[in-house]
Amino acid sequence: MKVENDKRVAHLHLMQEGEERWGEQLEFRTRADGHLADQYAALKRRIAQKFNHDREKYTEAKTAFINKVLRQ
């Protein structure tokens, strides 16, 4: 994670293959295609504008959508 002025400006996810989170990442990317991908992109644009100075809130705002896709 890169922090400037007490704000997270970059975040890199590193995980070992086979970890539960790795599987969730792959599953989300597999399921979020077509219409879901369009919805996710639109959501990210909206929340990027709303939380343009708060990376933590931006991440939190995506969580409900991601979890909904993973439960389908």
mmCIF file of the N, C-alpha and C atoms, coordinates in Angstrom:
data_MODEL
# 
_entry.id   MODEL 
# 
loop_
_atom_site.group_PDB 
_atom_site.id 
_atom_site.type_symbol 
_atom_site.label_atom_id 
_atom_site.label_alt_id 
_atom_site.label_comp_id 
_atom_site.label_asym_id 
_atom_site.label_entity_id 
_atom_site.label_seq_id 
_atom_site.pdbx_PDB_ins_code 
_atom_site.Cartn_x 
_atom_site.Cartn_y 
_atom_site.Cartn_z 
_atom_site.occupancy 
_atom_site.B_iso_or_equiv 
_atom_site.pdbx_formal_charge 
_atom_site.auth_seq_id 
_atom_site.auth_comp_id 
_atom_site.auth_asym_id 
_atom_site.auth_atom_id 
_atom_site.pdbx_PDB_model_num 
ATOM 1   N N  . MET A 1 1  ? 0.844   -1.158  0.000   1.00 0.00 ? 1  MET A N  1 
ATOM 2   C CA . MET A 1 1  ? 0.000   0.000   0.000   1.00 0.00 ? 1  MET A CA 1 
ATOM 3   C C  . MET A 1 1  ? 0.900   1.235   0.000   1.00 0.00 ? 1  MET A C  1 
ATOM 4   N N  . LYS A 1 2  ? 0.535   2.198   -0.807  1.00 0.00 ? 2  LYS A N  1 
ATOM 5   C CA . LYS A 1 2  ? 1.272   3.456   -0.856  1.00 0.00 ? 2  LYS A CA 1 
ATOM 6   C C  . LYS A 1 2  ? 0.406   4.544   -0.230  1.00 0.00 ? 2  LYS A C  1 
ATOM 7   N N  . VAL A 1 3  ? 0.978   5.267   0.725   1.00 0.00 ? 3  VAL A N  1 
ATOM 8   C CA . VAL A 1 3  ? 0.243   6.310   1.441   1.00 0.00 ? 3  VAL A CA 1 
ATOM 9   C C  . VAL A 1 3  ? 0.952   7.641   1.260   1.00 0.00 ? 3  VAL A C  1 
ATOM 10  N N  . GLU A 1 4  ? 0.175   8.663   0.929   1.00 0.00 ? 4  GLU A N  1 
ATOM 11  C CA . GLU A 1 4  ? 0.678   10.030  0.832   1.00 0.00 ? 4  GLU A CA 1 
ATOM 12  C C  . GLU A 1 4  ? -0.288  10.929  1.582   1.00 0.00 ? 4  GLU A C  1 
ATOM 13  N N  . ASN A 1 5  ? 0.233   11.777  2.445   1.00 0.00 ? 5  ASN A N  1 
ATOM 14  C CA . ASN A 1 5  ? -0.607  12.696  3.226   1.00 0.00 ? 5  ASN A CA 1 
ATOM 15  C C  . ASN A 1 5  ? -1.712  11.948  3.973   1.00 0.00 ? 5  ASN A C  1 
ATOM 16  N N  . ASP A 1 6  ? -1.354  10.839  4.567   1.00 0.00 ? 6  ASP A N  1 
ATOM 17  C CA . ASP A 1 6  ? -2.286  10.010  5.344   1.00 0.00 ? 6  ASP A CA 1 
ATOM 18  C C  . ASP A 1 6  ? -3.435  9.441   4.535   1.00 0.00 ? 6  ASP A C  1 
ATOM 19  N N  . LYS A 1 7  ? -3.304  9.367   3.216   1.00 0.00 ? 7  LYS A N  1 
ATOM 20  C CA . LYS A 1 7  ? -4.328  8.796   2.345   1.00 0.00 ? 7  LYS A CA 1 
ATOM 21  C C  . LYS A 1 7  ? -3.714  7.676   1.514   1.00 0.00 ? 7  LYS A C  1 
ATOM 22  N N  . ARG A 1 8  ? -4.457  6.594   1.377   1.00 0.00 ? 8  ARG A N  1 
ATOM 23  C CA . ARG A 1 8  ? -4.005  5.487   0.535   1.00 0.00 ? 8  ARG A CA 1 
ATOM 24  C C  . ARG A 1 8  ? -4.163  5.905   -0.920  1.00 0.00 ? 8  ARG A C  1 
ATOM 25  N N  . VAL A 1 9  ? -3.095  5.870   -1.685  1.00 0.00 ? 9  VAL A N  1 
ATOM 26  C CA . VAL A 1 9  ? -3.153  6.284   -3.081  1.00 0.00 ? 9  VAL A CA 1 
ATOM 27  C C  . VAL A 1 9  ? -2.973  5.114   -4.034  1.00 0.00 ? 9  VAL A C  1 
ATOM 28  N N  . ALA A 1 10 ? -2.495  4.008   -3.536  1.00 0.00 ? 10 ALA A N  1 
ATOM 29  C CA . ALA A 1 10 ? -2.339  2.811   -4.364  1.00 0.00 ? 10 ALA A CA 1 
ATOM 30  C C  . ALA A 1 10 ? -2.407  1.592   -3.456  1.00 0.00 ? 10 ALA A C  1 
ATOM 31  N N  . HIS A 1 11 ? -2.901  0.512   -4.021  1.00 0.00 ? 11 HIS A N  1 
ATOM 32  C CA . HIS A 1 11 ? -3.029  -0.707  -3.235  1.00 0.00 ? 11 HIS A CA 1 
ATOM 33  C C  . HIS A 1 11 ? -2.821  -1.891  -4.167  1.00 0.00 ? 11 HIS A C  1 
ATOM 34  N N  . LEU A 1 12 ? -1.923  -2.746  -3.806  1.00 0.00 ? 12 LEU A N  1 
ATOM 35  C CA . LEU A 1 12 ? -1.612  -3.923  -4.605  1.00 0.00 ? 12 LEU A CA 1 
ATOM 36  C C  . LEU A 1 12 ? -2.001  -5.157  -3.808  1.00 0.00 ? 12 LEU A C  1 
ATOM 37  N N  . HIS A 1 13 ? -2.780  -6.023  -4.417  1.00 0.00 ? 13 HIS A N  1 
ATOM 38  C CA . HIS A 1 13 ? -3.186  -7.267  -3.756  1.00 0.00 ? 13 HIS A CA 1 
ATOM 39  C C  . HIS A 1 13 ? -2.212  -8.371  -4.150  1.00 0.00 ? 13 HIS A C  1 
ATOM 40  N N  . LEU A 1 14 ? -1.602  -8.988  -3.176  1.00 0.00 ? 14 LEU A N  1 
ATOM 41  C CA . LEU A 1 14 ? -0.744  -10.143 -3.393  1.00 0.00 ? 14 LEU A CA 1 
ATOM 42  C C  . LEU A 1 14 ? -1.283  -11.287 -2.555  1.00 0.00 ? 14 LEU A C  1 
ATOM 43  N N  . MET A 1 15 ? -1.466  -12.412 -3.176  1.00 0.00 ? 15 MET A N  1 
ATOM 44  C CA . MET A 1 15 ? -1.929  -13.573 -2.428  1.00 0.00 ? 15 MET A CA 1 
ATOM 45  C C  . MET A 1 15 ? -1.436  -14.818 -3.127  1.00 0.00 ? 15 MET A C  1 
ATOM 46  N N  . GLN A 1 16 ? -1.357  -15.878 -2.365  1.00 0.00 ? 16 GLN A N  1 
ATOM 47  C CA . GLN A 1 16 ? -0.929  -17.130 -2.938  1.00 0.00 ? 16 GLN A CA 1 
ATOM 48  C C  . GLN A 1 16 ? -2.101  -17.807 -3.624  1.00 0.00 ? 16 GLN A C  1 
ATOM 49  N N  . GLU A 1 17 ? -1.811  -18.449 -4.726  1.00 0.00 ? 17 GLU A N  1 
ATOM 50  C CA . GLU A 1 17 ? -2.833  -19.202 -5.421  1.00 0.00 ? 17 GLU A CA 1 
ATOM 51  C C  . GLU A 1 17 ? -3.398  -20.255 -4.464  1.00 0.00 ? 17 GLU A C  1 
ATOM 52  N N  . GLY A 1 18 ? -4.692  -20.405 -4.490  1.00 0.00 ? 18 GLY A N  1 
ATOM 53  C CA . GLY A 1 18 ? -5.335  -21.377 -3.628  1.00 0.00 ? 18 GLY A CA 1 
ATOM 54  C C  . GLY A 1 18 ? -5.928  -20.786 -2.363  1.00 0.00 ? 18 GLY A C  1 
ATOM 55  N N  . GLU A 1 19 ? -5.534  -19.563 -1.998  1.00 0.00 ? 19 GLU A N  1 
ATOM 56  C CA . GLU A 1 19 ? -6.127  -18.920 -0.830  1.00 0.00 ? 19 GLU A CA 1 
ATOM 57  C C  . GLU A 1 19 ? -7.595  -18.625 -1.115  1.00 0.00 ? 19 GLU A C  1 
ATOM 58  N N  . GLU A 1 20 ? -8.410  -18.612 -0.060  1.00 0.00 ? 20 GLU A N  1 
ATOM 59  C CA . GLU A 1 20 ? -9.843  -18.380 -0.219  1.00 0.00 ? 20 GLU A CA 1 
ATOM 60  C C  . GLU A 1 20 ? -10.109 -17.074 -0.969  1.00 0.00 ? 20 GLU A C  1 
ATOM 61  N N  . ARG A 1 21 ? -9.406  -16.036 -0.605  1.00 0.00 ? 21 ARG A N  1 
ATOM 62  C CA . ARG A 1 21 ? -9.634  -14.741 -1.260  1.00 0.00 ? 21 ARG A CA 1 
ATOM 63  C C  . ARG A 1 21 ? -9.265  -14.805 -2.743  1.00 0.00 ? 21 ARG A C  1 
ATOM 64  N N  . TRP A 1 22 ? -8.244  -15.570 -3.079  1.00 0.00 ? 22 TRP A N  1 
ATOM 65  C CA . TRP A 1 22 ? -7.852  -15.751 -4.481  1.00 0.00 ? 22 TRP A CA 1 
ATOM 66  C C  . TRP A 1 22 ? -9.030  -16.356 -5.252  1.00 0.00 ? 22 TRP A C  1 
ATOM 67  N N  . GLY A 1 23 ? -9.649  -17.374 -4.676  1.00 0.00 ? 23 GLY A N  1 
ATOM 68  C CA . GLY A 1 23 ? -10.802 -17.999 -5.321  1.00 0.00 ? 23 GLY A CA 1 
ATOM 69  C C  . GLY A 1 23 ? -11.959 -17.033 -5.486  1.00 0.00 ? 23 GLY A C  1 
ATOM 70  N N  . GLU A 1 24 ? -12.189 -16.207 -4.480  1.00 0.00 ? 24 GLU A N  1 
ATOM 71  C CA . GLU A 1 24 ? -13.264 -15.209 -4.573  1.00 0.00 ? 24 GLU A CA 1 
ATOM 72  C C  . GLU A 1 24 ? -12.974 -14.192 -5.670  1.00 0.00 ? 24 GLU A C  1 
ATOM 73  N N  . GLN A 1 25 ? -11.727 -13.772 -5.775  1.00 0.00 ? 25 GLN A N  1 
ATOM 74  C CA . GLN A 1 25 ? -11.353 -12.817 -6.830  1.00 0.00 ? 25 GLN A CA 1 
ATOM 75  C C  . GLN A 1 25 ? -11.634 -13.420 -8.209  1.00 0.00 ? 25 GLN A C  1 
ATOM 76  N N  . LEU A 1 26 ? -11.213 -14.655 -8.400  1.00 0.00 ? 26 LEU A N  1 
ATOM 77  C CA . LEU A 1 26 ? -11.430 -15.314 -9.693  1.00 0.00 ? 26 LEU A CA 1 
ATOM 78  C C  . LEU A 1 26 ? -12.916 -15.532 -9.965  1.00 0.00 ? 26 LEU A C  1 
ATOM 79  N N  . GLU A 1 27 ? -13.646 -15.934 -8.937  1.00 0.00 ? 27 GLU A N  1 
ATOM 80  C CA . GLU A 1 27 ? -15.073 -16.170 -9.094  1.00 0.00 ? 27 GLU A CA 1 
ATOM 81  C C  . GLU A 1 27 ? -15.807 -14.881 -9.462  1.00 0.00 ? 27 GLU A C  1 
ATOM 82  N N  . PHE A 1 28 ? -15.461 -13.782 -8.819  1.00 0.00 ? 28 PHE A N  1 
ATOM 83  C CA . PHE A 1 28 ? -16.098 -12.506 -9.140  1.00 0.00 ? 28 PHE A CA 1 
ATOM 84  C C  . PHE A 1 28 ? -15.821 -12.129 -10.588 1.00 0.00 ? 28 PHE A C  1 
ATOM 85  N N  . ARG A 1 29 ? -14.593 -12.246 -11.017 1.00 0.00 ? 29 ARG A N  1 
ATOM 86  C CA . ARG A 1 29 ? -14.250 -11.873 -12.386 1.00 0.00 ? 29 ARG A CA 1 
ATOM 87  C C  . ARG A 1 29 ? -14.929 -12.779 -13.412 1.00 0.00 ? 29 ARG A C  1 
ATOM 88  N N  . THR A 1 30 ? -15.141 -14.031 -13.048 1.00 0.00 ? 30 THR A N  1 
ATOM 89  C CA . THR A 1 30 ? -15.827 -14.961 -13.941 1.00 0.00 ? 30 THR A CA 1 
ATOM 90  C C  . THR A 1 30 ? -17.308 -14.613 -14.060 1.00 0.00 ? 30 THR A C  1 
ATOM 91  N N  . ARG A 1 31 ? -17.931 -14.297 -12.934 1.00 0.00 ? 31 ARG A N  1 
ATOM 92  C CA . ARG A 1 31 ? -19.372 -14.010 -12.925 1.00 0.00 ? 31 ARG A CA 1 
ATOM 93  C C  . ARG A 1 31 ? -19.699 -12.614 -13.428 1.00 0.00 ? 31 ARG A C  1 
ATOM 94  N N  . ALA A 1 32 ? -18.827 -11.658 -13.182 1.00 0.00 ? 32 ALA A N  1 
ATOM 95  C CA . ALA A 1 32 ? -19.106 -10.254 -13.520 1.00 0.00 ? 32 ALA A CA 1 
ATOM 96  C C  . ALA A 1 32 ? -18.708 -9.973  -14.964 1.00 0.00 ? 32 ALA A C  1 
ATOM 97  N N  . ASP A 1 33 ? -19.416 -10.606 -15.891 1.00 0.00 ? 33 ASP A N  1 
ATOM 98  C CA . ASP A 1 33 ? -19.180 -10.316 -17.299 1.00 0.00 ? 33 ASP A CA 1 
ATOM 99  C C  . ASP A 1 33 ? -20.472 -9.783  -17.910 1.00 0.00 ? 33 ASP A C  1 
ATOM 100 N N  . GLY A 1 34 ? -20.396 -9.254  -19.091 1.00 0.00 ? 34 GLY A N  1 
ATOM 101 C CA . GLY A 1 34 ? -21.586 -8.745  -19.772 1.00 0.00 ? 34 GLY A CA 1 
ATOM 102 C C  . GLY A 1 34 ? -22.287 -7.663  -18.979 1.00 0.00 ? 34 GLY A C  1 
ATOM 103 N N  . HIS A 1 35 ? -23.563 -7.896  -18.684 1.00 0.00 ? 35 HIS A N  1 
ATOM 104 C CA . HIS A 1 35 ? -24.396 -6.896  -18.006 1.00 0.00 ? 35 HIS A CA 1 
ATOM 105 C C  . HIS A 1 35 ? -23.856 -6.572  -16.610 1.00 0.00 ? 35 HIS A C  1 
ATOM 106 N N  . LEU A 1 36 ? -23.419 -7.582  -15.867 1.00 0.00 ? 36 LEU A N  1 
ATOM 107 C CA . LEU A 1 36 ? -22.868 -7.332  -14.534 1.00 0.00 ? 36 LEU A CA 1 
ATOM 108 C C  . LEU A 1 36 ? -21.604 -6.482  -14.607 1.00 0.00 ? 36 LEU A C  1 
ATOM 109 N N  . ALA A 1 37 ? -20.795 -6.697  -15.607 1.00 0.00 ? 37 ALA A N  1 
ATOM 110 C CA . ALA A 1 37 ? -19.580 -5.891  -15.769 1.00 0.00 ? 37 ALA A CA 1 
ATOM 111 C C  . ALA A 1 37 ? -19.941 -4.435  -16.033 1.00 0.00 ? 37 ALA A C  1 
ATOM 112 N N  . ASP A 1 38 ? -20.975 -4.225  -16.838 1.00 0.00 ? 38 ASP A N  1 
ATOM 113 C CA . ASP A 1 38 ? -21.429 -2.859  -17.111 1.00 0.00 ? 38 ASP A CA 1 
ATOM 114 C C  . ASP A 1 38 ? -21.951 -2.191  -15.836 1.00 0.00 ? 38 ASP A C  1 
ATOM 115 N N  . GLN A 1 39 ? -22.718 -2.945  -15.042 1.00 0.00 ? 39 GLN A N  1 
ATOM 116 C CA . GLN A 1 39 ? -23.236 -2.410  -13.779 1.00 0.00 ? 39 GLN A CA 1 
ATOM 117 C C  . GLN A 1 39 ? -22.084 -2.067  -12.825 1.00 0.00 ? 39 GLN A C  1 
ATOM 118 N N  . TYR A 1 40 ? -21.097 -2.944  -12.754 1.00 0.00 ? 40 TYR A N  1 
ATOM 119 C CA . TYR A 1 40 ? -19.962 -2.725  -11.858 1.00 0.00 ? 40 TYR A CA 1 
ATOM 120 C C  . TYR A 1 40 ? -19.153 -1.506  -12.292 1.00 0.00 ? 40 TYR A C  1 
ATOM 121 N N  . ALA A 1 41 ? -18.959 -1.357  -13.593 1.00 0.00 ? 41 ALA A N  1 
ATOM 122 C CA . ALA A 1 41 ? -18.218 -0.207  -14.114 1.00 0.00 ? 41 ALA A CA 1 
ATOM 123 C C  . ALA A 1 41 ? -18.966 1.097   -13.796 1.00 0.00 ? 41 ALA A C  1 
ATOM 124 N N  . ALA A 1 42 ? -20.282 1.096   -13.975 1.00 0.00 ? 42 ALA A N  1 
ATOM 125 C CA . ALA A 1 42 ? -21.083 2.289   -13.678 1.00 0.00 ? 42 ALA A CA 1 
ATOM 126 C C  . ALA A 1 42 ? -21.028 2.618   -12.187 1.00 0.00 ? 42 ALA A C  1 
ATOM 127 N N  . LEU A 1 43 ? -21.132 1.587   -11.344 1.00 0.00 ? 43 LEU A N  1 
ATOM 128 C CA . LEU A 1 43 ? -21.028 1.795   -9.906  1.00 0.00 ? 43 LEU A CA 1 
ATOM 129 C C  . LEU A 1 43 ? -19.680 2.406   -9.550  1.00 0.00 ? 43 LEU A C  1 
ATOM 130 N N  . LYS A 1 44 ? -18.617 1.863   -10.098 1.00 0.00 ? 44 LYS A N  1 
ATOM 131 C CA . LYS A 1 44 ? -17.280 2.368   -9.786  1.00 0.00 ? 44 LYS A CA 1 
ATOM 132 C C  . LYS A 1 44 ? -17.112 3.823   -10.224 1.00 0.00 ? 44 LYS A C  1 
ATOM 133 N N  . ARG A 1 45 ? -17.695 4.187   -11.366 1.00 0.00 ? 45 ARG A N  1 
ATOM 134 C CA . ARG A 1 45 ? -17.613 5.589   -11.812 1.00 0.00 ? 45 ARG A CA 1 
ATOM 135 C C  . ARG A 1 45 ? -18.349 6.505   -10.834 1.00 0.00 ? 45 ARG A C  1 
ATOM 136 N N  . ARG A 1 46 ? -19.561 6.088   -10.411 1.00 0.00 ? 46 ARG A N  1 
ATOM 137 C CA . ARG A 1 46 ? -20.344 6.905   -9.479  1.00 0.00 ? 46 ARG A CA 1 
ATOM 138 C C  . ARG A 1 46 ? -19.625 7.076   -8.146  1.00 0.00 ? 46 ARG A C  1 
ATOM 139 N N  . ILE A 1 47 ? -19.148 5.993   -7.598  1.00 0.00 ? 47 ILE A N  1 
ATOM 140 C CA . ILE A 1 47 ? -18.535 6.101   -6.281  1.00 0.00 ? 47 ILE A CA 1 
ATOM 141 C C  . ILE A 1 47 ? -17.142 6.729   -6.341  1.00 0.00 ? 47 ILE A C  1 
ATOM 142 N N  . ALA A 1 48 ? -16.489 6.637   -7.485  1.00 0.00 ? 48 ALA A N  1 
ATOM 143 C CA . ALA A 1 48 ? -15.191 7.319   -7.632  1.00 0.00 ? 48 ALA A CA 1 
ATOM 144 C C  . ALA A 1 48 ? -15.388 8.831   -7.555  1.00 0.00 ? 48 ALA A C  1 
ATOM 145 N N  . GLN A 1 49 ? -16.486 9.319   -8.122  1.00 0.00 ? 49 GLN A N  1 
ATOM 146 C CA . GLN A 1 49 ? -16.783 10.749  -8.027  1.00 0.00 ? 49 GLN A CA 1 
ATOM 147 C C  . GLN A 1 49 ? -17.197 11.131  -6.609  1.00 0.00 ? 49 GLN A C  1 
ATOM 148 N N  . LYS A 1 50 ? -18.026 10.292  -6.010  1.00 0.00 ? 50 LYS A N  1 
ATOM 149 C CA . LYS A 1 50 ? -18.526 10.587  -4.672  1.00 0.00 ? 50 LYS A CA 1 
ATOM 150 C C  . LYS A 1 50 ? -17.421 10.533  -3.618  1.00 0.00 ? 50 LYS A C  1 
ATOM 151 N N  . PHE A 1 51 ? -16.542 9.558   -3.725  1.00 0.00 ? 51 PHE A N  1 
ATOM 152 C CA . PHE A 1 51 ? -15.489 9.358   -2.725  1.00 0.00 ? 51 PHE A CA 1 
ATOM 153 C C  . PHE A 1 51 ? -14.104 9.603   -3.324  1.00 0.00 ? 51 PHE A C  1 
ATOM 154 N N  . ASN A 1 52 ? -13.987 10.623  -4.152  1.00 0.00 ? 52 ASN A N  1 
ATOM 155 C CA . ASN A 1 52 ? -12.724 10.847  -4.876  1.00 0.00 ? 52 ASN A CA 1 
ATOM 156 C C  . ASN A 1 52 ? -11.538 11.146  -3.968  1.00 0.00 ? 52 ASN A C  1 
ATOM 157 N N  . HIS A 1 53 ? -11.792 11.474  -2.714  1.00 0.00 ? 53 HIS A N  1 
ATOM 158 C CA . HIS A 1 53 ? -10.681 11.730  -1.786  1.00 0.00 ? 53 HIS A CA 1 
ATOM 159 C C  . HIS A 1 53 ? -10.683 10.754  -0.610  1.00 0.00 ? 53 HIS A C  1 
ATOM 160 N N  . ASP A 1 54 ? -11.457 9.671   -0.743  1.00 0.00 ? 54 ASP A N  1 
ATOM 161 C CA . ASP A 1 54 ? -11.536 8.708   0.360   1.00 0.00 ? 54 ASP A CA 1 
ATOM 162 C C  . ASP A 1 54 ? -11.536 7.288   -0.195  1.00 0.00 ? 54 ASP A C  1 
ATOM 163 N N  . ARG A 1 55 ? -10.348 6.741   -0.349  1.00 0.00 ? 55 ARG A N  1 
ATOM 164 C CA . ARG A 1 55 ? -10.175 5.407   -0.938  1.00 0.00 ? 55 ARG A CA 1 
ATOM 165 C C  . ARG A 1 55 ? -10.866 4.331   -0.097  1.00 0.00 ? 55 ARG A C  1 
ATOM 166 N N  . GLU A 1 56 ? -10.863 4.494   1.204   1.00 0.00 ? 56 GLU A N  1 
ATOM 167 C CA . GLU A 1 56 ? -11.498 3.504   2.077   1.00 0.00 ? 56 GLU A CA 1 
ATOM 168 C C  . GLU A 1 56 ? -13.008 3.456   1.832   1.00 0.00 ? 56 GLU A C  1 
ATOM 169 N N  . LYS A 1 57 ? -13.648 4.607   1.735   1.00 0.00 ? 57 LYS A N  1 
ATOM 170 C CA . LYS A 1 57 ? -15.094 4.654   1.464   1.00 0.00 ? 57 LYS A CA 1 
ATOM 171 C C  . LYS A 1 57 ? -15.400 4.100   0.072   1.00 0.00 ? 57 LYS A C  1 
ATOM 172 N N  . TYR A 1 58 ? -14.538 4.391   -0.890  1.00 0.00 ? 58 TYR A N  1 
ATOM 173 C CA . TYR A 1 58 ? -14.708 3.856   -2.243  1.00 0.00 ? 58 TYR A CA 1 
ATOM 174 C C  . TYR A 1 58 ? -14.716 2.329   -2.200  1.00 0.00 ? 58 TYR A C  1 
ATOM 175 N N  . THR A 1 59 ? -13.769 1.759   -1.492  1.00 0.00 ? 59 THR A N  1 
ATOM 176 C CA . THR A 1 59 ? -13.677 0.305   -1.380  1.00 0.00 ? 59 THR A CA 1 
ATOM 177 C C  . THR A 1 59 ? -14.903 -0.257  -0.673  1.00 0.00 ? 59 THR A C  1 
ATOM 178 N N  . GLU A 1 60 ? -15.319 0.366   0.409   1.00 0.00 ? 60 GLU A N  1 
ATOM 179 C CA . GLU A 1 60 ? -16.506 -0.082  1.141   1.00 0.00 ? 60 GLU A CA 1 
ATOM 180 C C  . GLU A 1 60 ? -17.751 -0.049  0.255   1.00 0.00 ? 60 GLU A C  1 
ATOM 181 N N  . ALA A 1 61 ? -17.852 0.961   -0.581  1.00 0.00 ? 61 ALA A N  1 
ATOM 182 C CA . ALA A 1 61 ? -19.037 1.124   -1.425  1.00 0.00 ? 61 ALA A CA 1 
ATOM 183 C C  . ALA A 1 61 ? -19.145 0.028   -2.488  1.00 0.00 ? 61 ALA A C  1 
ATOM 184 N N  . LYS A 1 62 ? -18.042 -0.589  -2.860  1.00 0.00 ? 62 LYS A N  1 
ATOM 185 C CA . LYS A 1 62 ? -18.064 -1.676  -3.845  1.00 0.00 ? 62 LYS A CA 1 
ATOM 186 C C  . LYS A 1 62 ? -18.424 -3.021  -3.217  1.00 0.00 ? 62 LYS A C  1 
ATOM 187 N N  . THR A 1 63 ? -18.250 -3.132  -1.916  1.00 0.00 ? 63 THR A N  1 
ATOM 188 C CA . THR A 1 63 ? -18.361 -4.420  -1.239  1.00 0.00 ? 63 THR A CA 1 
ATOM 189 C C  . THR A 1 63 ? -19.729 -5.079  -1.398  1.00 0.00 ? 63 THR A C  1 
ATOM 190 N N  . ALA A 1 64 ? -20.811 -4.336  -1.238  1.00 0.00 ? 64 ALA A N  1 
ATOM 191 C CA . ALA A 1 64 ? -22.152 -4.920  -1.343  1.00 0.00 ? 64 ALA A CA 1 
ATOM 192 C C  . ALA A 1 64 ? -22.376 -5.522  -2.726  1.00 0.00 ? 64 ALA A C  1 
ATOM 193 N N  . PHE A 1 65 ? -21.954 -4.817  -3.777  1.00 0.00 ? 65 PHE A N  1 
ATOM 194 C CA . PHE A 1 65 ? -22.127 -5.330  -5.134  1.00 0.00 ? 65 PHE A CA 1 
ATOM 195 C C  . PHE A 1 65 ? -21.331 -6.613  -5.324  1.00 0.00 ? 65 PHE A C  1 
ATOM 196 N N  . ILE A 1 66 ? -20.082 -6.603  -4.911  1.00 0.00 ? 66 ILE A N  1 
ATOM 197 C CA . ILE A 1 66 ? -19.214 -7.770  -5.054  1.00 0.00 ? 66 ILE A CA 1 
ATOM 198 C C  . ILE A 1 66 ? -19.791 -8.971  -4.309  1.00 0.00 ? 66 ILE A C  1 
ATOM 199 N N  . ASN A 1 67 ? -20.231 -8.753  -3.080  1.00 0.00 ? 67 ASN A N  1 
ATOM 200 C CA . ASN A 1 67 ? -20.811 -9.842  -2.294  1.00 0.00 ? 67 ASN A CA 1 
ATOM 201 C C  . ASN A 1 67 ? -22.086 -10.383 -2.928  1.00 0.00 ? 67 ASN A C  1 
ATOM 202 N N  . LYS A 1 68 ? -22.892 -9.492  -3.495  1.00 0.00 ? 68 LYS A N  1 
ATOM 203 C CA . LYS A 1 68 ? -24.127 -9.933  -4.180  1.00 0.00 ? 68 LYS A CA 1 
ATOM 204 C C  . LYS A 1 68 ? -23.786 -10.827 -5.370  1.00 0.00 ? 68 LYS A C  1 
ATOM 205 N N  . VAL A 1 69 ? -22.796 -10.440 -6.147  1.00 0.00 ? 69 VAL A N  1 
ATOM 206 C CA . VAL A 1 69 ? -22.384 -11.245 -7.298  1.00 0.00 ? 69 VAL A CA 1 
ATOM 207 C C  . VAL A 1 69 ? -21.872 -12.605 -6.827  1.00 0.00 ? 69 VAL A C  1 
ATOM 208 N N  . LEU A 1 70 ? -21.096 -12.628 -5.767  1.00 0.00 ? 70 LEU A N  1 
ATOM 209 C CA . LEU A 1 70 ? -20.526 -13.887 -5.275  1.00 0.00 ? 70 LEU A CA 1 
ATOM 210 C C  . LEU A 1 70 ? -21.604 -14.825 -4.705  1.00 0.00 ? 70 LEU A C  1 
ATOM 211 N N  . ARG A 1 71 ? -22.713 -14.278 -4.205  1.00 0.00 ? 71 ARG A N  1 
ATOM 212 C CA . ARG A 1 71 ? -23.788 -15.104 -3.664  1.00 0.00 ? 71 ARG A CA 1 
ATOM 213 C C  . ARG A 1 71 ? -24.698 -15.669 -4.744  1.00 0.00 ? 71 ARG A C  1 
ATOM 214 N N  . GLN A 1 72 ? -24.636 -15.151 -5.946  1.00 0.00 ? 72 GLN A N  1 
ATOM 215 C CA . GLN A 1 72 ? -25.530 -15.609 -7.027  1.00 0.00 ? 72 GLN A CA 1 
ATOM 216 C C  . GLN A 1 72 ? -25.180 -17.014 -7.467  1.00 0.00 ? 72 GLN A C  1 
# 
